[in-house]
């Protein structure tokens, strides 16, 4: 098969996976984790002495790194303003103790552990500004649900590295215009990473309904079918 410099994974999928069925799939959502706009709520940044590594999460199939370097203690952050959402985006993704307590009482799955962080500074604090609540970073499972290569629209530069689990695209993921998740190997987890999509966070309909019902603030999500970069 001749592959041009700029690759559309749909062509790869039809060539390599002609047996894949385009059955109806569950709805899944992308959770916004990187956002540096604080018109309503604070975003977070690590302090200058933050340390990451030396290890990555790795693909169980080929051993390649599939996510961000692990954040090492002490996990200290700076908040951009004294407006505290239940979810905080930025260089890292944080959840409030309010979310943690509600999650632990639910029957949701996907979060392996809550890791406390220390807030070292809140910018623009005034005499009457409220103190921040406790925040946590979260460690998620990697789901064995897969990106459907036929229905998803992902384009990028040719990349010959191939792994059937973490790198099935044969291209970089420069342009995304809709992600369809094949849930046949989905374990029912409600918030998770995908092996082939790095540190991006995905959620089930059940998780989204849970967040909306509890009125968690600064919760930003988008159906994967509509997700674009």
N, C-alpha and C positions, 0 to 999 in steps of 0.2 A: 504493500500500500504506500503510495507516495504522499508524504505529508509536507505541506507548505510551512513556511516560517511561522505564519500565524495560524494557530490551530483552533478549530471548533470541536469540542469534545463530542458533539452529536455524531460527527463523521467517524470518530474513533469508536464510539459505542455501537453504531450500526454495523461496523466492520467486525468488531471483536465480540459483540454480545447480541447476535441476531435472535437468540432464543428468549431474550427478556420480554416479559409481558408488561403492557402498560395498564395494569389493573388499578382500580381506585385505591388511593392511599389516604391515610389519616392526615389531618392538618397538623403542621408543625410551624414553629415561629422562630425567627432570629431575635435574640435579645440584644439590644444595643448596650455595648460595654465601653466603647471608646467615644467620649463626648466631652468637649472642652468649652461648651456654652453653659454659662451659669446665670442666665437671666431669671430662672426660677429657683434652682437648687445648686448647691455647691458641687464642684467636681474635685477630684483628688489627684495629688501628685506625691510621689515618694520623696523623702528627704534626700539631701545630697549624698548621704552616707549609705544609701540603700545598697544591698548586695543581692545579686541574683546568681544562681548556679551552685555548683558546677554541673548539675544534672538537668536533663529534660525528661518529660514524659516521652516514652518511645513506643514505636509500633511493635506489637507482639508478633507480627509476621516477619518483618525484615530488620527490625532494630533501629530504624532511622528515627531521628527526633521528629515529633509531631506536634509540639506545643511550645509554649514559652518556658524559659529557664525558671526554675523554682525560686521563689522569693524567700530569702533567708532572714532569720531573726537578727536584730530586732526589726520588726515590721512597723516602721513609723511613717506617717503620712501628714501632708499639709492639705487642709481644705480651703477652697478659694473664697468662701464667705460663710457666715453663720446662718445658712438655710439648709436644713438637713433632711434629705429625702431618705426613704427606706432603702432605696438603691442609689449608690453613688458611682458614677462613671469617671473615666479619666485614664491615667496610666494603668490603674488597676480597677477591679470591679469589687465593690463592697456592698454588704447588706447590713441592715440595722438589727439590733437585738429584738426589736418588734417583729421583724420578719422571721428571724431565727426561732423565736418562741412559737410563732404560729406554724411554721414549717414542721417543727419537731412534734407538734400535736396532730399534724395531718397524717395522711397515709401516702403522701407523695414520695417519690424515689428519685435518686440521682445525685444528691449531694453526699459525698463521702465524709466530709468533715468541715466544720466551721473553725477558722483559724483567727484568733483575735488580733487586732492591729491597735497600735497606739497613735492617737492623734497628737502630734507634737505642736501644731499651730493651726489656728483658724484665722485667716486674714480678715481684716475689716471688723474685728470684734469691737463692739461698743460696750458701755457700762450696762446697758439693758439687754444686750444680746444673750440668747439662751446658750447654755453649755451643750456641747454635742453629746449625743447618746453613744453607747458602745457600738462599735462596728467590727465586722468580720469579713475576711476574704474567704472564698469558698473553693473547695477542691471537688471537681465533678468527675463522674465516671466517663469513660469513652464508650459510646454505644456501638454495637455492631450493625445498627441500621446503616444503609448505604445510600449514597447519592445516586439517583437514577440517571444514568449517563445519556439516555435517549431524550427524556423529557426536559432535563435541566439545560440551561443555556450558559455555558462557561467557555470563554475564549482566552487565549494567551499565547505567549511565545513557546515554540517547540521545546520540550523537555523530555529527553529520552529515558530519564529515570523512571522505572516502573515497579510498582508493588500493587498487587490486586486489592490490598486493604487500604493503604495510606496514600498511594500515588497512582491511581488508575487512569489519570487524565492524559498523560503524555504531553501536557502543556502546563504553563503557569496559569494562575487564576487571576488574570489581569482585569477581565471584564465578566461580570455576572449579571444575567438578566433572568432571574428565576431559578430557584433550587427546588427540585422535587426529591423527597426522601422516600426511598423504598423501605417500607417498614416490615418486610418479611422476617428480618433478623432483629428487629427492635425488641428489646427486653421489657418494654413497658415503662422505661424510665421517663420521668417528667421534665427533667432538666439535664442536659448532657452536652458533651462534645462529640463530634464525628471524627473518626480517624483520618479521613481525607481532607478535613477542613480546618485543621490546626486548632487554635484556641477559641474560635468562634463558639458561641453558646446557643443552644437550641432548646426549645421547650415544647411540651405537649399542649393540647387544648386544655387539658385538666389543670396544668400549671397556670396558664393564662387566666382561666376562670377563677382559680384560687386567689391570684393576685388582685384581680378586679373586685372580687367579692370582699376581700379584706381592705380594699382601698389603699393599697401600698402606694406611696408617693414616688414620683420619678421613675415609674415603671414604663419602659419604652420597648416596644416589640413590633414586629412586622411579619406577616405571613411569608414563609419562605418562597412561595410562588411569586410574590410581588417584589422580592428583594432584588435590589440593583446596586451595582457599584460603578 
